[in-house]
Every structure is written in structure tokens, then in C-alpha cells.
Amino acid sequence: MNWTIVLFLAAGALFGLVSHPKRHLFSEGSTRPGRPGEGGFAESRLWWTLQCAFLWPVLLGAGLYTLAVRRCSRRR
């Protein structure tokens, strides 16, 4: 396996683990943060990490877009 692919998937998995509590900001799931204890490990954190491992550049772009929209709406 190419090291570029390994690093891409590792960066995505790390991004998924770090961004799990804020996944509502990446246009995935509900628009509000989840409550602690909501959903099981296999349902939420594992699925989010696997999803991010492959799609983290797209999710990062969606998160930056959400950040820009929220900043513009606060200024109004």
C-alpha cells in the first residue's frame, strides 16, 4: 500500500476522532449537538471516524463553509 494512502486515511481517522463532538457543524446529522450518552459507540463515533477517513477533505470544506455562514449571520 502506498504511504500517501496510509497517511490520508490516518489523517482522516484523526480528524474524525477530534471532530466527533462537533459533527453537527459539518452538515452531517442533526443541526444541534447531541447529548452525552446519545447513541452507542458503534452507531456514532465509529461510523463518524470511518466516514471521515475517506471524506475528510469534503467534510473540512463543509465545516469551513458553515463557519463562514455563521460568522456572516452573527454580523447581521
N, C-alpha and C positions, 0 to 999 in steps of 0.2 A: 504494500500500500504506500502511496506517495505521502511524504511528510507534510505536504501542503494540505492534503485532505484531512490528515490526522489533526493538524493544528486548527483547521477550520471547524471541525466537529468539536474539538476540545474547547475552543473559544465560544462556540455556540452553547455547549453544555454549561460552561461557567456563566455565560450571560443569562441562561435560563434559571440557574440556581439563585443568582443575585437578584434578578428582576421578578421572581415569582410573587412576592407580596405586592408588587406594583403592576401586575399584568393587565389590570383594567385600563391602564394608560396606553397600552399598545393595541387598542381596538380589538381585543380578544375577550370574549365573555361579556359579563355584565359591565355596566358603566360605573358601578360602585365597588369599592374594595370589599373583599369577602371577610366574613367574621372568622376569628380563630376557631379552629375545630370544624369548619365547614368543609365537607368533602373529605375523602380519605386520601392517603398518600398516593395510592395508585391512580386515583382519579385526578388529582390536581398537580402536585409537584413533579411527579414522574412524567406525566403527559406533557406538561409545560416545558420541562427540560428537554425531552425528546423533540418536541416541536421546534424549540429554539436552536437545537443542534444543527438542524438543516435550514432553518429560515431566519436565522438571527439578523442578517443584513436587511431583510424586508421588515422585520419587526422593529429594528432600530430606526429605520426610516419612518415607520408609522408612529413610533414614540416621539421622534423629533417633530413630526407634523402636529401631533397632539399638543406638545409643549408650545409650539408656535401659536396654535389656535387658542390655547388657554391664556397665554400672555396677551394676545390681542384682545380677547374678551374682557380681561381684567382692566385694561386701559380705557375701555369704553364706559 
